[in-house]
Amino acid sequence: DDLLEKFYKMERFYNVNEREDLLGKLVVGIAPHTSAGVVGRIIGFTDAQVCFAHPYFHAAKRRNCDGDEDAVMLLMDALLNFSHAYIPEKRGGRMDLPLIITTRIDPREIDKEAHSIDTLFRYPLEFYEATLLHKDPKDVENLMELVAHRLGKENQYSNLGFTHDTNNISEGPPSSTYKTLETMIDKIEAQLKLASIIRAVDTADVACKVIERHFLPDILGNLKAFSKQTFRCPACNTIYRRIPLKGVCLQCGGKLTLTVHKKSVEKYLEIAKEISTRYNLPDYAIQRLSLVEKSIKSLFAEEKVKLTKLSDFL
């Protein structure tokens, strides 16, 4: 409102004096690392550190439930304070910006995860009997009315059922454990501990996926970044693709520092090795870790320097 009034010389739009004045106002939701916002409407407030919204809204943002921060901004903010002139030219500059705004959600176009939501208010007895027989979910789809069965029909937006009432949707944990745990190792240990408690989960399979889909890509990515890194002068912030022959900054003579460090490359190696041993992972996963470890050791090998003279070769 201040921007409208003082900069654009226009009338104030929101005129908000208290929190309740925001009820009914339009907002734009945007998920981390994306460039598409989705328009929604404020209908209430919660003390939990979460954005409660329709599954379609989250799916339209390409939003899964992980620990990254979700974002909501007033629609006027997105329209006033956005310009292509602000976008950085560097890689990743187009992330976390509302390059596209979806004003109407079509369930047929959102992430397919939302199509698997059931719309029943009560599950049939046959469903519970099928769980005792460990049937494949696809075998009982005909018993459950899914969102996928309503796509393109009038009821694709309405009368989506739920099985349990609640007096307060904020009665659960106010903050995600993923956010309260400080280090990635703590988060992985908590995940594996939870997996070991749930009988339906194969803990070894979870551990294997954590290594193959998280640790290994991170280690290999940082290993590649280390080998292709630039060098920076802390004094004048000059960046070099290669270290000059003088070994110091050509602008100010300052010492050059790395932009990618050894610790960032090998930070997950030891925990990955420990997890692979603890859960007796397949040989393939263990061998991949071993090869990565050899690559790291070959890169950071501390070879002893031996001083020699020309006469030593005679």
N, C-alpha and C positions, 0 to 999 in steps of 0.2 A: 504493500500500500504506500509506503514511503517513497519507493521508486516511482510508482505511478504519479504520485502527487508532486514530488519535488524535482524529478528529472524529466518525466514526460508531460508534466503540467496537465494531468488528467485527474478525474475523480478517483477517490479511494474505492477499492472493489470489495474487500472482505470486511473491513470495519469490525475486526475481532477484538472483543474486550475480555472474554473468558473462554475457557476450553470448549464449553458447550456451543459456542457460536460457530465452531467448525463442523458441527453435525450437518450432514447433507452436502458438504462441499466436495467438489471433484478433486481427485488426486491422480498422480501418475506413479505406478509402482514399477521398479526396475530391479532386476536381479544382478548380482555381481558378475562382471566380465561379459556382459551382454550390451547390446546397443538398441534394444527395443523396449519401450515402455508401454504399459497397459493402463488405461483409464479406469479408475474405480471411484467409489463414493464412501465417505466416512459415515459409518452408522453407529459408532460407539468407541469406547476406550477401554484399555486393559492395563493392569499393572505389570503384566508379564512382558519380557523383552522379546516380543514376537509380533508378527503381523497376522492376525486372524483374518482369513478371507476365504472365499469360495475356492474349491479345488481348481475350477476352471481358470480363476484369476492367476493362481500360482503356476499352473501348467502353461498358460499363455505367456508367462514371463520366462519359460524354460527353467523353472525354479524347483530344484529338488531340496529335500530337507537335510542340509548339512550345516556346518557351523559358521559359514560365512554370513556377513551382515546383509540383510535385506534392506531395501530403501524405498521410501515413499516421499514424494514431494507434492506440494500444491500445484495444480495444473497451471495456474498463472505463472508460477515460478519457472516451470519448464518452458513456457511460451516466451516469457520476457528475457530470461537470463541464458538463452542458448543461441549460439551462432556457430556456423562452420568456421568462422574466423578464430574462434577460441580453441579449436581442436589442435592438439600437438601433432606435428608431422612424424614423430617417432613411432615405431612399432608399438601397438597397444594403445595409441592415442584415441582410437575410436571406441574403446571400451568404456563402460559405465556412463554412457551418454545417450540421451533419448533421440537418436538419429531418426527413429521411427516411433510413432505413437499409435497404438491400436485403440480405436474408440469403441469397437463392438466386437465381442468375443464370439467366434463361431466354434463350437465344440469339435467340429470336424477338422479344424486346422490346428488345434492345440496339441501338446505333447500326448502321445498315446498312453502314457501311464494313467492319465485321468480317465481313459476309456474303460479301464478295468475296475472302476469304482462300482460297487453294487448299490442299487437304489431301493432295496427292500427295507420295510420297517420290522419285519420278522423273518428269520431264516427258517426254511422248511426242515422237517425232521430228516428227510433224505440227505440233506447236506451234512448233518452231524454224523449220520450213519456212514457216509462216504469218507469222512475224516478218520473213522476207526479202521477203515480198510486201506487207508493211505492212497486213495485214488489221486490221479493226476488232476490238477485244477481244471484242465480243459474238459475233463469228463463230466464235470458238474456245472459247466457254464450254463447249460440249458435250465438248471434249477434256479439260477441267480439272475435276476434282471439287471444287467450291466448297463452303464452309460453307453457302451458300444452298440447296444441293441436299440437305443433311442435316437441315434444320430440322424439328423435330417427330419425328425418328427417334431410335432408341436410340444411334446412333453420333454424335450431334451434339456430344457432349462428349469422346469418346475417339478414339484412333488418328488424330490430326491430324498429317499427315506434314510432314517438312522435308527439304531436299535436301542440306544441308551440315552435317557434324559440326564441333564445336569442342571444344578441351580446356578452354577457360575462356571463359565468356560475357562476362567483363570485359576481354577482350584489346583491345577497341576503345578509342576515346577516352574517358578518364575523366570528361570534362565537355563539355557542348555548346558549340560555338563561339558560339552565340547568347548564352550566358551570359558567355563570356570577353571578347567584344567590348564595349566600354564604351558607345559612342553608337549611336543608331539609324541614323545615316548610315553608320557602319562596318558595321553589320549588313546594310544594303541593298546597299552596295558589294560585300560578300562574296557575297551572294545572286546579284547580277547577274554577278559574276565566275565563279561556279560555273555559272550558266546558260549563259554563253558557252563554257564548256569542254565541256558535254554536247551532243552533236550532236542528240539527240532533243528538245532544248528550244529553243523560239523565244524568244530573249532579249528581243526587242522586245515580245512578248506578255507576258512576265513583268514587264517594266518598266511596261507599260500597266496591268496588274492591280495592281501595287504602288501606282501613283498613284491609280487609280480606287477601290480597295478599302481603301487605308490612308491615304495622304496627304490626299486630298480630304475624306473623312469626318472626319478629325482636324481639318483646318483649318476646315471648315464648323462642326463641333461647337464648337470653341473660339471661333469668331467669334460664334456664337449665345450661348455662355456669357458672352462679354465684354459683349455688349449687354444681357444680363439679370442681370448680376452684382450682388452686394451690396457694401457698403463696411464696412470694419472699423477699429476703433480699437485700435492695438497696445497702448496703455496699459492699458485696462480690458476689452478684448476685446468691447466692445459692437458689434453688427452692425446696419447700417441698410439698408433696402431702397432708399432714396433718400438723397442727400446732404442734410442739414439746411440750411436757408437761411443759418444762421450759418457754414456751411462747416467746422465743427469738431464734435467729439463733444459732445453735450448733457450727458453724464454727468460728464466730467472736463476737457473743453476741449482734449483732445488732437487731433492731426492724424489725418485718416482716410486709409486706404490702400486700394488696389484689391485685390480677391481673385482677379481674373483679369488677367494682364498682357499687354502687347502682344507680347512675345517668344514667349509660348506660342501665340499666334494664328498668327504668321508663321514659326514655327521650321522648317517643312518646305517652305515656298514656294520658296525658292531651289534646294534640291536637287531638288524636283519639276520645276522649269523646266529645270534643267540636264540631268536624265535625259530629259525629253521632247525636248530638242534633240539629245542624243547618240544616241538610238535612233530618231529620226525617227518619232515616234508619230503616229497618225491625227489629222486636223484636229479631230475632235470632242473628243479628250482635251486637245489644246492650247488649244482655244477655252474649254473648261471652266476650265482653269487661268487663262486670261486674264481671264475673268469674275470668278473668285475674287480675283485680284490687284486688279482694279478695285474690288471691294467692300472689300477691306482698305485700299486707298489712300484711298477715300472716307471710311472710318471714322476713319483716323488722319491725315488731311490736316492738315498744319501751315500753316494759313492765316495770312498776315501781318496783324497787327492795325494798322489805320490809324486814328489819332486824328482825329476830326472835331468841329467845333463846329456849333451850330445855324445860324450865319450862313453855313456852307458850302452849305446847302441853299436859301438865298434867291436 
